Amino acid sequence: MKNHIAKLRKKSKITQQELAEKVKVTRQTIISLEFGRYNPSLELAYKITKALKQKHIEDVFDLKSIEI
Amino acid sequence: MAQKHINKKNSVWRYGFATILIIAGIILSYLNIGNEFLGFPSLGLWLIYVGFMMLTIVTLQLMSNKKRIVDERMQFVATKAARITFIGIILFAFVIMVVDGIKPIHIAYSYFMSYLICGIVVLYLISYKILLLFN
């Protein structure tokens, strides 16, 4: 699933480590998420959305890329 | 998703479990139950050994200030690694059966179990580390 974590994180001027600490995961998980290698759970997606000060999960994660 | 940290509360449970193992070991040794277990003279001595190992590990973890984070990605990878290990062991056993045939093995049960457990642990660690890179 495509996402805008890296872009929004840089815009918010926070490091991968800081974001990882905010959402209580490892920095490696943030790296995997940014590269689109790992799809987060709904809970983690929500936490990341809040940590990046966005209103909706769709603002961070590109849900259109999911095939039904 | 969780940040696992060995604190005093969960270490009490671990100390308790280790103590139960040691007590059970002493009782079994006293009653002389279960001779020759996994390379140990008796099941009781094995339980005492495991109990003391657990006490040592918990104490070392309590003394260490390092925070250990286990997040959902690591749990996801661990599940995948466990599945790969399970399939790997079954396939390996099947290949041996095909290549070597079904024959009786002449090896002490303790050695067989030790080799099997070591094989499982090594296969699990390798698959876990590799999967961690690609997930």
N, CA and C atoms of all chains as a GROMACS GRO file, in nm:
protein
  609
    1MET      N    1   0.084  -0.120   0.000
    1MET     CA    2   0.000   0.000   0.000
    1MET      C    3   0.088   0.126   0.000
    2LYS      N    4   0.058   0.215  -0.092
    2LYS     CA    5   0.136   0.339  -0.101
    2LYS      C    6   0.099   0.431   0.016
    3ASN      N    7   0.197   0.512   0.058
    3ASN     CA    8   0.166   0.606   0.166
    3ASN      C    9   0.251   0.732   0.154
    4HIS      N   10   0.214   0.832   0.231
    4HIS     CA   11   0.284   0.960   0.226
    4HIS      C   12   0.356   0.988   0.358
    5ILE      N   13   0.395   0.882   0.428
    5ILE     CA   14   0.456   0.900   0.561
    5ILE      C   15   0.584   0.983   0.552
    6ALA      N   16   0.673   0.945   0.461
    6ALA     CA   17   0.803   1.015   0.450
    6ALA      C   18   0.782   1.163   0.421
    7LYS      N   19   0.692   1.192   0.326
    7LYS     CA   20   0.667   1.331   0.287
    7LYS      C   21   0.609   1.412   0.404
    8LEU      N   22   0.510   1.355   0.470
    8LEU     CA   23   0.445   1.424   0.582
    8LEU      C   24   0.538   1.438   0.702
    9ARG      N   25   0.621   1.335   0.720
    9ARG     CA   26   0.717   1.339   0.832
    9ARG      C   27   0.818   1.450   0.812
   10LYS      N   28   0.868   1.460   0.689
   10LYS     CA   29   0.966   1.567   0.659
   10LYS      C   30   0.901   1.704   0.672
   11LYS      N   31   0.774   1.712   0.632
   11LYS     CA   32   0.699   1.838   0.642
   11LYS      C   33   0.681   1.876   0.790
   12SER      N   34   0.659   1.777   0.873
   12SER     CA   35   0.642   1.802   1.017
   12SER      C   36   0.775   1.819   1.090
   13LYS      N   37   0.885   1.800   1.016
   13LYS     CA   38   1.021   1.812   1.069
   13LYS      C   39   1.046   1.719   1.188
   14ILE      N   40   1.006   1.596   1.172
   14ILE     CA   41   1.038   1.496   1.276
   14ILE      C   42   1.118   1.382   1.212
   15THR      N   43   1.204   1.324   1.292
   15THR     CA   44   1.288   1.216   1.241
   15THR      C   45   1.212   1.083   1.248
   16GLN      N   46   1.269   0.982   1.182
   16GLN     CA   47   1.208   0.848   1.186
   16GLN      C   48   1.204   0.796   1.329
   17GLN      N   49   1.313   0.824   1.404
   17GLN     CA   50   1.321   0.778   1.543
   17GLN      C   51   1.213   0.842   1.629
   18GLU      N   52   1.192   0.973   1.608
   18GLU     CA   53   1.090   1.045   1.686
   18GLU      C   54   0.950   0.991   1.656
   19LEU      N   55   0.924   0.968   1.527
   19LEU     CA   56   0.794   0.913   1.489
   19LEU      C   57   0.775   0.773   1.548
   20ALA      N   58   0.884   0.695   1.542
   20ALA     CA   59   0.879   0.559   1.596
   20ALA      C   60   0.847   0.561   1.746
   21GLU      N   61   0.910   0.654   1.817
   21GLU     CA   62   0.884   0.664   1.962
   21GLU      C   63   0.741   0.709   1.990
   22LYS      N   64   0.690   0.798   1.905
   22LYS     CA   65   0.553   0.846   1.924
   22LYS      C   66   0.450   0.735   1.909
   23VAL      N   67   0.472   0.650   1.809
   23VAL     CA   68   0.373   0.544   1.782
   23VAL      C   69   0.414   0.408   1.842
   24LYS      N   70   0.523   0.412   1.920
   24LYS     CA   71   0.572   0.293   1.994
   24LYS      C   72   0.604   0.173   1.903
   25VAL      N   73   0.683   0.200   1.802
   25VAL     CA   74   0.738   0.092   1.719
   25VAL      C   75   0.888   0.117   1.703
   26THR      N   76   0.957   0.026   1.634
   26THR     CA   77   1.100   0.046   1.612
   26THR      C   78   1.120   0.136   1.489
   27ARG      N   79   1.240   0.193   1.478
   27ARG     CA   80   1.270   0.278   1.363
   27ARG      C   81   1.266   0.196   1.234
   28GLN      N   82   1.305   0.068   1.245
   28GLN     CA   83   1.304  -0.020   1.127
   28GLN      C   84   1.162  -0.037   1.072
   29THR      N   85   1.065  -0.035   1.161
   29THR     CA   86   0.926  -0.047   1.116
   29THR      C   87   0.884   0.078   1.039
   30ILE      N   88   0.928   0.193   1.086
   30ILE     CA   89   0.897   0.319   1.014
   30ILE      C   90   0.962   0.315   0.876
   31ILE      N   91   1.087   0.265   0.870
   31ILE     CA   92   1.157   0.255   0.741
   31ILE      C   93   1.079   0.163   0.647
   32SER      N   94   1.038   0.047   0.698
   32SER     CA   95   0.960  -0.048   0.617
   32SER      C   96   0.830   0.013   0.568
   33LEU      N   97   0.765   0.088   0.655
   33LEU     CA   98   0.638   0.154   0.618
   33LEU      C   99   0.662   0.257   0.508
   34GLU      N  100   0.768   0.336   0.525
   34GLU     CA  101   0.797   0.440   0.425
   34GLU      C  102   0.830   0.382   0.288
   35PHE      N  103   0.895   0.267   0.288
   35PHE     CA  104   0.928   0.202   0.161
   35PHE      C  105   0.811   0.119   0.106
   36GLY      N  106   0.704   0.110   0.183
   36GLY     CA  107   0.586   0.034   0.140
   36GLY      C  108   0.605  -0.115   0.147
   37ARG      N  109   0.702  -0.160   0.226
   37ARG     CA  110   0.727  -0.304   0.237
   37ARG      C  111   0.631  -0.369   0.336
   38TYR      N  112   0.579  -0.289   0.428
   38TYR     CA  113   0.491  -0.344   0.531
   38TYR      C  114   0.361  -0.264   0.538
   39ASN      N  115   0.250  -0.336   0.544
   39ASN     CA  116   0.120  -0.271   0.559
   39ASN      C  117   0.081  -0.271   0.707
   40PRO      N  118   0.057  -0.154   0.764
   40PRO     CA  119   0.030  -0.150   0.909
   40PRO      C  120  -0.112  -0.196   0.943
   41SER      N  121  -0.131  -0.227   1.070
   41SER     CA  122  -0.266  -0.259   1.118
   41SER      C  123  -0.346  -0.128   1.123
   42LEU      N  124  -0.474  -0.140   1.140
   42LEU     CA  125  -0.559  -0.021   1.147
   42LEU      C  126  -0.518   0.066   1.266
   43GLU      N  127  -0.484   0.000   1.377
   43GLU     CA  128  -0.444   0.072   1.498
   43GLU      C  129  -0.317   0.154   1.474
   44LEU      N  130  -0.218   0.091   1.411
   44LEU     CA  131  -0.093   0.162   1.384
   44LEU      C  132  -0.114   0.273   1.281
   45ALA      N  133  -0.195   0.245   1.180
   45ALA     CA  134  -0.224   0.347   1.078
   45ALA      C  135  -0.289   0.469   1.142
   46TYR      N  136  -0.378   0.444   1.236
   46TYR     CA  137  -0.447   0.553   1.307
   46TYR      C  138  -0.347   0.634   1.391
   47LYS      N  139  -0.260   0.562   1.461
   47LYS     CA  140  -0.160   0.629   1.545
   47LYS      C  141  -0.067   0.715   1.461
   48ILE      N  142  -0.024   0.662   1.345
   48ILE     CA  143   0.066   0.738   1.257
   48ILE      C  144  -0.006   0.862   1.204
   49THR      N  145  -0.132   0.844   1.168
   49THR     CA  146  -0.211   0.957   1.118
   49THR      C  147  -0.216   1.068   1.223
   50LYS      N  148  -0.241   1.029   1.348
   50LYS     CA  149  -0.248   1.127   1.458
   50LYS      C  150  -0.111   1.189   1.483
   51ALA      N  151  -0.006   1.104   1.480
   51ALA     CA  152   0.131   1.155   1.506
   51ALA      C  153   0.174   1.254   1.398
   52LEU      N  154   0.125   1.235   1.277
   52LEU     CA  155   0.160   1.326   1.167
   52LEU      C  156   0.060   1.442   1.154
   53LYS      N  157  -0.027   1.451   1.253
   53LYS     CA  158  -0.126   1.560   1.263
   53LYS      C  159  -0.217   1.569   1.140
   54GLN      N  160  -0.263   1.453   1.098
   54GLN     CA  161  -0.357   1.448   0.985
   54GLN      C  162  -0.495   1.407   1.037
   55LYS      N  163  -0.599   1.447   0.962
   55LYS     CA  164  -0.734   1.418   1.009
   55LYS      C  165  -0.779   1.276   0.976
   56HIS      N  166  -0.753   1.235   0.853
   56HIS     CA  167  -0.802   1.106   0.807
   56HIS      C  168  -0.689   1.011   0.768
   57ILE      N  169  -0.715   0.882   0.783
   57ILE     CA  170  -0.615   0.781   0.745
   57ILE      C  171  -0.583   0.794   0.596
   58GLU      N  172  -0.684   0.830   0.518
   58GLU     CA  173  -0.664   0.845   0.373
   58GLU      C  174  -0.564   0.956   0.338
   59ASP      N  175  -0.543   1.050   0.430
   59ASP     CA  176  -0.447   1.157   0.405
   59ASP      C  177  -0.303   1.104   0.409
   60VAL      N  178  -0.285   0.993   0.480
   60VAL     CA  179  -0.150   0.935   0.495
   60VAL      C  180  -0.133   0.811   0.406
   61PHE      N  181  -0.236   0.728   0.405
   61PHE     CA  182  -0.228   0.603   0.329
   61PHE      C  183  -0.316   0.609   0.205
   62ASP      N  184  -0.260   0.564   0.096
   62ASP     CA  185  -0.334   0.566  -0.030
   62ASP      C  186  -0.420   0.440  -0.040
   63LEU      N  187  -0.544   0.453   0.005
   63LEU     CA  188  -0.632   0.336   0.009
   63LEU      C  189  -0.683   0.296  -0.130
   64LYS      N  190  -0.669   0.391  -0.225
   64LYS     CA  191  -0.716   0.360  -0.362
   64LYS      C  192  -0.629   0.252  -0.426
   65SER      N  193  -0.506   0.238  -0.375
   65SER     CA  194  -0.415   0.137  -0.434
   65SER      C  195  -0.452  -0.005  -0.392
   66ILE      N  196  -0.546  -0.017  -0.296
   66ILE     CA  197  -0.589  -0.151  -0.253
   66ILE      C  198  -0.694  -0.205  -0.350
   67GLU      N  199  -0.668  -0.325  -0.400
   67GLU     CA  200  -0.764  -0.388  -0.491
   67GLU      C  201  -0.868  -0.466  -0.413
   68ILE      N  202  -0.993  -0.454  -0.452
   68ILE     CA  203  -1.102  -0.527  -0.384
   68ILE      C  204  -1.142  -0.647  -0.469
   69MET      N  205   0.046  -0.467   1.913
   69MET     CA  206   0.163  -0.379   1.915
   69MET      C  207   0.195  -0.346   2.061
   70ALA      N  208   0.320  -0.366   2.099
   70ALA     CA  209   0.354  -0.341   2.238
   70ALA      C  210   0.501  -0.308   2.254
   71GLN      N  211   0.529  -0.231   2.356
   71GLN     CA  212   0.667  -0.204   2.390
   71GLN      C  213   0.696  -0.292   2.511
   72LYS      N  214   0.766  -0.403   2.488
   72LYS     CA  215   0.789  -0.496   2.598
   72LYS      C  216   0.906  -0.448   2.681
   73HIS      N  217   0.884  -0.439   2.808
   73HIS     CA  218   0.991  -0.400   2.896
   73HIS      C  219   0.980  -0.484   3.022
   74ILE      N  220   1.091  -0.546   3.060
   74ILE     CA  221   1.088  -0.632   3.178
   74ILE      C  222   1.077  -0.542   3.301
   75ASN      N  223   0.963  -0.540   3.364
   75ASN     CA  224   0.947  -0.459   3.485
   75ASN      C  225   0.932  -0.551   3.606
   76LYS      N  226   0.918  -0.487   3.723
   76LYS     CA  227   0.914  -0.565   3.846
   76LYS      C  228   0.791  -0.656   3.850
   77LYS      N  229   0.679  -0.606   3.794
   77LYS     CA  230   0.554  -0.682   3.803
   77LYS      C  231   0.565  -0.816   3.728
   78ASN      N  232   0.611  -0.810   3.600
   78ASN     CA  233   0.618  -0.938   3.528
   78ASN      C  234   0.738  -1.023   3.568
   79SER      N  235   0.838  -0.960   3.630
   79SER     CA  236   0.951  -1.041   3.676
   79SER      C  237   0.911  -1.124   3.798
   80VAL      N  238   0.812  -1.078   3.875
   80VAL     CA  239   0.763  -1.155   3.991
   80VAL      C  240   0.705  -1.286   3.943
   81TRP      N  241   0.628  -1.281   3.833
   81TRP     CA  242   0.570  -1.402   3.774
   81TRP      C  243   0.679  -1.498   3.727
   82ARG      N  244   0.782  -1.441   3.665
   82ARG     CA  245   0.891  -1.525   3.615
   82ARG      C  246   0.969  -1.590   3.730
   83TYR      N  247   0.993  -1.509   3.834
   83TYR     CA  248   1.063  -1.565   3.952
   83TYR      C  249   0.979  -1.676   4.015
   84GLY      N  250   0.847  -1.651   4.020
   84GLY     CA  251   0.754  -1.750   4.076
   84GLY      C  252   0.756  -1.879   3.998
   85PHE      N  253   0.753  -1.867   3.865
   85PHE     CA  254   0.753  -1.985   3.778
   85PHE      C  255   0.884  -2.063   3.793
   86ALA      N  256   0.995  -1.989   3.799
   86ALA     CA  257   1.126  -2.053   3.816
   86ALA      C  258   1.131  -2.128   3.949
   87THR      N  259   1.076  -2.066   4.052
   87THR     CA  260   1.076  -2.129   4.185
   87THR      C  261   0.992  -2.258   4.182
   88ILE      N  262   0.876  -2.251   4.112
   88ILE     CA  263   0.790  -2.370   4.100
   88ILE      C  264   0.865  -2.482   4.030
   89LEU      N  265   0.938  -2.446   3.923
   89LEU     CA  266   1.017  -2.547   3.850
   89LEU      C  267   1.120  -2.613   3.941
   90ILE      N  268   1.188  -2.530   4.019
   90ILE     CA  269   1.292  -2.584   4.108
   90ILE      C  270   1.229  -2.676   4.213
   91ILE      N  271   1.117  -2.631   4.271
   91ILE     CA  272   1.050  -2.713   4.374
   91ILE      C  273   1.002  -2.846   4.312
   92ALA      N  274   0.942  -2.836   4.192
   92ALA     CA  275   0.895  -2.958   4.124
   92ALA      C  276   1.013  -3.051   4.096
   93GLY      N  277   1.125  -2.993   4.056
   93GLY     CA  278   1.246  -3.070   4.028
   93GLY      C  279   1.295  -3.144   4.153
   94ILE      N  280   1.293  -3.071   4.265
   94ILE     CA  281   1.339  -3.132   4.392
   94ILE      C  282   1.246  -3.248   4.430
   95ILE      N  283   1.115  -3.224   4.416
   95ILE     CA  284   1.016  -3.329   4.451
   95ILE      C  285   1.036  -3.454   4.363
   96LEU      N  286   1.049  -3.429   4.230
   96LEU     CA  287   1.067  -3.542   4.137
   96LEU      C  288   1.198  -3.618   4.164
   97SER      N  289   1.301  -3.540   4.197
   97SER     CA  290   1.430  -3.604   4.230
   97SER      C  291   1.416  -3.689   4.355
   98TYR      N  292   1.346  -3.631   4.455
   98TYR     CA  293   1.327  -3.701   4.583
   98TYR      C  294   1.249  -3.831   4.563
   99LEU      N  295   1.145  -3.823   4.474
   99LEU     CA  296   1.062  -3.941   4.449
   99LEU      C  297   1.123  -4.036   4.346
  100ASN      N  298   1.237  -3.992   4.291
  100ASN     CA  299   1.310  -4.073   4.192
  100ASN      C  300   1.223  -4.107   4.069
  101ILE      N  301   1.157  -4.002   4.014
  101ILE     CA  302   1.070  -4.021   3.897
  101ILE      C  303   1.141  -3.966   3.773
  102GLY      N  304   1.129  -4.036   3.661
  102GLY     CA  305   1.179  -3.990   3.532
  102GLY      C  306   1.330  -3.992   3.519
  103ASN      N  307   1.386  -4.110   3.509
  103ASN     CA  308   1.531  -4.120   3.490
  103ASN      C  309   1.568  -4.100   3.344
  104GLU      N  310   1.690  -4.052   3.321
  104GLU     CA  311   1.742  -4.028   3.184
  104GLU      C  312   1.650  -3.939   3.103
  105PHE      N  313   1.661  -3.809   3.122
  105PHE     CA  314   1.576  -3.715   3.049
  105PHE      C  315   1.662  -3.609   2.981
  106LEU      N  316   1.654  -3.603   2.848
  106LEU     CA  317   1.727  -3.504   2.767
  106LEU      C  318   1.874  -3.490   2.808
  107GLY      N  319   1.938  -3.602   2.830
  107GLY     CA  320   2.081  -3.600   2.863
  107GLY      C  321   2.109  -3.576   3.010
  108PHE      N  322   2.004  -3.557   3.089
  108PHE     CA  323   2.022  -3.538   3.233
  108PHE      C  324   1.994  -3.670   3.305
  109PRO      N  325   2.057  -3.690   3.422
  109PRO     CA  326   2.034  -3.816   3.492
  109PRO      C  327   1.886  -3.836   3.528
  110SER      N  328   1.814  -3.725   3.553
  110SER     CA  329   1.671  -3.740   3.584
  110SER      C  330   1.593  -3.615   3.543
  111LEU      N  331   1.462  -3.631   3.534
  111LEU     CA  332   1.373  -3.520   3.498
  111LEU      C  333   1.380  -3.409   3.604
  112GLY      N  334   1.392  -3.452   3.730
  112GLY     CA  335   1.400  -3.356   3.841
  112GLY      C  336   1.520  -3.265   3.827
  113LEU      N  337   1.636  -3.323   3.796
  113LEU     CA  338   1.759  -3.243   3.781
  113LEU      C  339   1.747  -3.148   3.662
  114TRP      N  340   1.680  -3.195   3.557
  114TRP     CA  341   1.658  -3.110   3.439
  114TRP      C  342   1.572  -2.990   3.476
  115LEU      N  343   1.466  -3.014   3.553
  115LEU     CA  344   1.377  -2.906   3.595
  115LEU      C  345   1.452  -2.805   3.685
  116ILE      N  346   1.537  -2.857   3.772
  116ILE     CA  347   1.616  -2.769   3.860
  116ILE      C  348   1.710  -2.683   3.775
  117TYR      N  349   1.772  -2.746   3.675
  117TYR     CA  350   1.863  -2.674   3.585
  117TYR      C  351   1.788  -2.562   3.510
  118VAL      N  352   1.672  -2.596   3.453
  118VAL     CA  353   1.591  -2.497   3.379
  118VAL      C  354   1.547  -2.384   3.472
  119GLY      N  355   1.507  -2.420   3.593
  119GLY     CA  356   1.464  -2.320   3.692
  119GLY      C  357   1.574  -2.222   3.725
  120PHE      N  358   1.695  -2.273   3.748
  120PHE     CA  359   1.808  -2.185   3.780
  120PHE      C  360   1.847  -2.098   3.660
  121MET      N  361   1.839  -2.157   3.540
  121MET     CA  362   1.868  -2.080   3.418
  121MET      C  363   1.769  -1.963   3.406
  122MET      N  364   1.641  -1.993   3.434
  122MET     CA  365   1.537  -1.892   3.425
  122MET      C  366   1.562  -1.780   3.528
  123LEU      N  367   1.600  -1.819   3.649
  123LEU     CA  368   1.631  -1.720   3.754
  123LEU      C  369   1.744  -1.629   3.708
  124THR      N  370   1.847  -1.688   3.647
  124THR     CA  371   1.963  -1.611   3.601
  124THR      C  372   1.921  -1.512   3.492
  125ILE      N  373   1.843  -1.562   3.395
  125ILE     CA  374   1.802  -1.478   3.282
  125ILE      C  375   1.716  -1.360   3.329
  126VAL      N  376   1.620  -1.389   3.417
  126VAL     CA  377   1.531  -1.282   3.468
  126VAL      C  378   1.612  -1.179   3.545
  127THR      N  379   1.706  -1.225   3.626
  127THR     CA  380   1.789  -1.133   3.704
  127THR      C  381   1.872  -1.044   3.611
  128LEU      N  382   1.930  -1.107   3.506
  128LEU     CA  383   2.011  -1.030   3.411
  128LEU      C  384   1.925  -0.928   3.336
  129GLN      N  385   1.803  -0.969   3.299
  129GLN     CA  386   1.712  -0.878   3.229
  129GLN      C  387   1.672  -0.762   3.319
  130LEU      N  388   1.652  -0.789   3.446
  130LEU     CA  389   1.615  -0.683   3.542
  130LEU      C  390   1.730  -0.584   3.561
  131MET      N  391   1.852  -0.639   3.562
  131MET     CA  392   1.970  -0.553   3.583
  131MET      C  393   1.998  -0.466   3.460
  132SER      N  394   1.961  -0.518   3.343
  132SER     CA  395   1.988  -0.443   3.220
  132SER      C  396   1.882  -0.333   3.202
  133ASN      N  397   1.926  -0.214   3.164
  133ASN     CA  398   1.833  -0.102   3.145
  133ASN      C  399   1.783  -0.091   3.002
  134LYS      N  400   1.833  -0.181   2.916
  134LYS     CA  401   1.800  -0.172   2.774
  134LYS      C  402   1.651  -0.200   2.751
  135LYS      N  403   1.584  -0.111   2.681
  135LYS     CA  404   1.442  -0.129   2.651
  135LYS      C  405   1.428  -0.217   2.527
  136ARG      N  406   1.347  -0.320   2.539
  136ARG     CA  407   1.328  -0.411   2.427
  136ARG      C  408   1.190  -0.384   2.367
  137ILE      N  409   1.191  -0.340   2.242
  137ILE     CA  410   1.064  -0.309   2.177
  137ILE      C  411   1.022  -0.426   2.088
  138VAL      N  412   0.900  -0.471   2.107
  138VAL     CA  413   0.843  -0.572   2.018
  138VAL      C  414   0.719  -0.511   1.956
  139ASP      N  415   0.727  -0.475   1.830
  139ASP     CA  416   0.611  -0.412   1.765
  139ASP      C  417   0.540  -0.513   1.675
  140GLU      N  418   0.431  -0.465   1.613
  140GLU     CA  419   0.346  -0.556   1.535
  140GLU      C  420   0.417  -0.615   1.414
  141ARG      N  421   0.512  -0.539   1.357
  141ARG     CA  422   0.586  -0.592   1.241
  141ARG      C  423   0.673  -0.710   1.283
  142MET      N  424   0.736  -0.698   1.399
  142MET     CA  425   0.819  -0.807   1.449
  142MET      C  426   0.734  -0.930   1.480
  143GLN      N  427   0.615  -0.908   1.534
  143GLN     CA  428   0.525  -1.020   1.562
  143GLN      C  429   0.480  -1.087   1.432
  144PHE      N  430   0.454  -1.003   1.331
  144PHE     CA  431   0.414  -1.053   1.199
  144PHE      C  432   0.526  -1.140   1.139
  145VAL      N  433   0.649  -1.087   1.149
  145VAL     CA  434   0.766  -1.160   1.096
  145VAL      C  435   0.789  -1.289   1.174
  146ALA      N  436   0.771  -1.282   1.306
  146ALA     CA  437   0.790  -1.401   1.391
  146ALA      C  438   0.691  -1.511   1.353
  147THR      N  439   0.567  -1.472   1.324
  147THR     CA  440   0.466  -1.570   1.284
  147THR      C  441   0.505  -1.636   1.153
  148LYS      N  442   0.551  -1.553   1.059
  148LYS     CA  443   0.594  -1.605   0.929
  148LYS      C  444   0.712  -1.699   0.946
  149ALA      N  445   0.808  -1.659   1.030
  149ALA     CA  446   0.928  -1.742   1.053
  149ALA      C  447   0.890  -1.875   1.115
  150ALA      N  448   0.794  -1.872   1.207
  150ALA     CA  449   0.749  -1.997   1.271
  150ALA      C  450   0.686  -2.089   1.167
  151ARG      N  451   0.608  -2.031   1.077
  151ARG     CA  452   0.543  -2.111   0.972
  151ARG      C  453   0.648  -2.172   0.879
  152ILE      N  454   0.747  -2.091   0.842
  152ILE     CA  455   0.854  -2.141   0.753
  152ILE      C  456   0.932  -2.252   0.822
  153THR      N  457   0.960  -2.234   0.952
  153THR     CA  458   1.034  -2.336   1.027
  153THR      C  459   0.956  -2.467   1.030
  154PHE      N  460   0.826  -2.457   1.057
  154PHE     CA  461   0.740  -2.576   1.063
  154PHE      C  462   0.739  -2.649   0.929
  155ILE      N  463   0.719  -2.574   0.821
  155ILE     CA  464   0.715  -2.635   0.687
  155ILE      C  465   0.853  -2.691   0.652
  156GLY      N  466   0.957  -2.616   0.688
  156GLY     CA  467   1.096  -2.658   0.660
  156GLY      C  468   1.130  -2.791   0.725
  157ILE      N  469   1.090  -2.806   0.851
  157ILE     CA  470   1.119  -2.930   0.925
  157ILE      C  471   1.046  -3.049   0.860
  158ILE      N  472   0.920  -3.025   0.825
  158ILE     CA  473   0.840  -3.133   0.763
  158ILE      C  474   0.901  -3.172   0.628
  159LEU      N  475   0.937  -3.073   0.546
  159LEU     CA  476   0.997  -3.100   0.415
  159LEU      C  477   1.131  -3.173   0.430
  160PHE      N  478   1.211  -3.127   0.526
  160PHE     CA  479   1.341  -3.188   0.551
  160PHE      C  480   1.324  -3.336   0.590
  161ALA      N  481   1.229  -3.361   0.679
  161ALA     CA  482   1.203  -3.499   0.722
  161ALA      C  483   1.156  -3.584   0.604
  162PHE      N  484   1.071  -3.523   0.519
  162PHE     CA  485   1.019  -3.595   0.402
  162PHE      C  486   1.132  -3.628   0.304
  163VAL      N  487   1.219  -3.531   0.279
  163VAL     CA  488   1.332  -3.551   0.188
  163VAL      C  489   1.423  -3.663   0.241
  164ILE      N  490   1.449  -3.663   0.370
  164ILE     CA  491   1.533  -3.767   0.430
  164ILE      C  492   1.468  -3.905   0.413
  165MET      N  493   1.335  -3.907   0.433
  165MET     CA  494   1.262  -4.034   0.417
  165MET      C  495   1.273  -4.087   0.275
  166VAL      N  496   1.264  -3.994   0.177
  166VAL     CA  497   1.269  -4.033   0.036
  166VAL      C  498   1.410  -4.078  -0.001
  167VAL      N  499   1.508  -3.999   0.040
  167VAL     CA  500   1.647  -4.027   0.001
  167VAL      C  501   1.702  -4.149   0.074
  168ASP      N  502   1.682  -4.153   0.203
  168ASP     CA  503   1.745  -4.255   0.286
  168ASP      C  504   1.654  -4.373   0.317
  169GLY      N  505   1.524  -4.357   0.291
  169GLY     CA  506   1.429  -4.463   0.325
  169GLY      C  507   1.392  -4.457   0.472
  170ILE      N  508   1.288  -4.532   0.505
  170ILE     CA  509   1.245  -4.533   0.646
  170ILE      C  510   1.320  -4.645   0.718
  171LYS      N  511   1.415  -4.602   0.799
  171LYS     CA  512   1.499  -4.699   0.872
  171LYS      C  513   1.498  -4.665   1.020
  172PRO      N  514   1.523  -4.763   1.104
  172PRO     CA  515   1.534  -4.729   1.247
  172PRO      C  516   1.666  -4.653   1.271
  173ILE      N  517   1.663  -4.556   1.361
  173ILE     CA  518   1.786  -4.482   1.389
  173ILE      C  519   1.843  -4.530   1.522
  174HIS      N  520   1.975  -4.539   1.526
  174HIS     CA  521   2.040  -4.585   1.648
  174HIS      C  522   2.112  -4.469   1.712
  175ILE      N  523   2.036  -4.392   1.784
  175ILE     CA  524   2.091  -4.273   1.849
  175ILE      C  525   2.013  -4.254   1.979
  176ALA      N  526   2.082  -4.205   2.082
  176ALA     CA  527   2.015  -4.182   2.211
  176ALA      C  528   1.905  -4.077   2.192
  177TYR      N  529   1.793  -4.098   2.258
  177TYR     CA  530   1.679  -4.006   2.245
  177TYR      C  531   1.718  -3.863   2.282
  178SER      N  532   1.802  -3.851   2.386
  178SER     CA  533   1.845  -3.717   2.430
  178SER      C  534   1.921  -3.644   2.320
  179TYR      N  535   2.009  -3.718   2.248
  179TYR     CA  536   2.085  -3.656   2.138
  179TYR      C  537   1.991  -3.617   2.024
  180PHE      N  538   1.899  -3.708   1.993
  180PHE     CA  539   1.804  -3.681   1.884
  180PHE      C  540   1.726  -3.554   1.913
  181MET      N  541   1.674  -3.543   2.036
  181MET     CA  542   1.595  -3.425   2.073
  181MET      C  543   1.682  -3.298   2.070
  182SER      N  544   1.806  -3.313   2.117
  182SER     CA  545   1.896  -3.197   2.117
  182SER      C  546   1.921  -3.147   1.975
  183TYR      N  547   1.950  -3.240   1.883
  183TYR     CA  548   1.974  -3.203   1.743
  183TYR      C  549   1.849  -3.139   1.683
  184LEU      N  550   1.735  -3.199   1.711
  184LEU     CA  551   1.609  -3.149   1.656
  184LEU      C  552   1.581  -3.007   1.705
  185ILE      N  553   1.596  -2.986   1.835
  185ILE     CA  554   1.567  -2.853   1.892
  185ILE      C  555   1.666  -2.750   1.839
  186CYS      N  556   1.794  -2.788   1.832
  186CYS     CA  557   1.896  -2.696   1.778
  186CYS      C  558   1.863  -2.662   1.633
  187GLY      N  559   1.824  -2.762   1.555
  187GLY     CA  560   1.787  -2.740   1.414
  187GLY      C  561   1.670  -2.644   1.403
  188ILE      N  562   1.568  -2.664   1.486
  188ILE     CA  563   1.451  -2.576   1.484
  188ILE      C  564   1.490  -2.433   1.519
  189VAL      N  565   1.571  -2.419   1.624
  189VAL     CA  566   1.611  -2.284   1.669
  189VAL      C  567   1.693  -2.213   1.561
  190VAL      N  568   1.788  -2.285   1.502
  190VAL     CA  569   1.873  -2.225   1.398
  190VAL      C  570   1.790  -2.185   1.276
  191LEU      N  571   1.704  -2.275   1.231
  191LEU     CA  572   1.619  -2.246   1.115
  191LEU      C  573   1.527  -2.128   1.142
  192TYR      N  574   1.472  -2.123   1.264
  192TYR     CA  575   1.382  -2.013   1.302
  192TYR      C  576   1.458  -1.880   1.302
  193LEU      N  577   1.577  -1.879   1.364
  193LEU     CA  578   1.655  -1.755   1.372
  193LEU      C  579   1.694  -1.704   1.235
  194ILE      N  580   1.739  -1.797   1.148
  194ILE     CA  581   1.781  -1.757   1.013
  194ILE      C  582   1.661  -1.701   0.936
  195SER      N  583   1.549  -1.773   0.939
  195SER     CA  584   1.432  -1.725   0.863
  195SER      C  585   1.381  -1.594   0.922
  196TYR      N  586   1.387  -1.578   1.054
  196TYR     CA  587   1.341  -1.454   1.118
  196TYR      C  588   1.427  -1.335   1.072
  197LYS      N  589   1.558  -1.354   1.076
  197LYS     CA  590   1.650  -1.244   1.038
  197LYS      C  591   1.634  -1.208   0.891
  198ILE      N  592   1.618  -1.310   0.805
  198ILE     CA  593   1.602  -1.282   0.662
  198ILE      C  594   1.469  -1.211   0.637
  199LEU      N  595   1.362  -1.260   0.698
  199LEU     CA  596   1.230  -1.198   0.679
  199LEU      C  597   1.225  -1.055   0.731
  200LEU      N  598   1.300  -1.030   0.838
  200LEU     CA  599   1.303  -0.895   0.896
  200LEU      C  600   1.359  -0.793   0.797
  201LEU      N  601   1.448  -0.840   0.709
  201LEU     CA  602   1.507  -0.750   0.609
  201LEU      C  603   1.408  -0.716   0.498
  202PHE      N  604   1.319  -0.810   0.467
  202PHE     CA  605   1.230  -0.790   0.352
  202PHE      C  606   1.087  -0.753   0.388
  203ASN      N  607   1.057  -0.737   0.516
  203ASN     CA  608   0.922  -0.699   0.556
  203ASN      C  609   0.922  -0.566   0.632
   0.00000   0.00000   0.00000
